[in-house]
Amino acid sequence: MKEKTLVILKPSCVVRGLVGEVTKRFEQKGLQLVGMKMCQLTDEQLSEHYGQHKGKPFFQQLKDAMMVTPVVVCCYEGVDAVEVVRNMAGTTNGRKSPMGTIRGDLCMSFQENIVHTSDSKENAEIELKRFFKPEEIFSYELPQCSFIYAADEV
């Protein structure tokens, strides 16, 4: 069954000109881009989004780093999309993330780590509603779908 997941291309991705590279990787994998927009995140949005870190010493620094420039929020769809995107992103710390992952190939930081990805199906649903209006996520058929998945996978 196909599912949707959120990817935020962080300021470190935008400023370094890596939006196309990261988007290309997800599309080459076979994930379908069904929503994308550039926006300036607010302190309020980030306080909600990173609420699990409230009270930790890095909370404000994290929010500040996410407001340096606009970000690009994306919705990708595919079979096991949440897990696939998380695996492609790599571990949070770019220095420790394996080569071949987005973070392992493109960053050296724990915080300036190129992308945010939803960590569960439940959080993906919550996060997508936080950043997208229903009419900003689209549904359309990819003609190459039969070359991405076997018939019994979708």
URSUL-V961073 format. One record per helix or strand of 2 or more residues. SS is the DSSP state (H for helix, E for strand). FROM is the first residue (numbers start at 1). LEN is the number of residues. Records with the same first field share a line. If there is no record, write none. Layout:
SS=FROM-LEN ; FROM-LEN
This chain:
E=2-8 ; 32-8 ; 71-9 ; 115-3
H=11-5 ; 19-11 ; 43-7 ; 51-3 ; 59-8 ; 81-9 ; 102-5 ; 121-11 ; 134-3 ; 143-5 ; 151-3
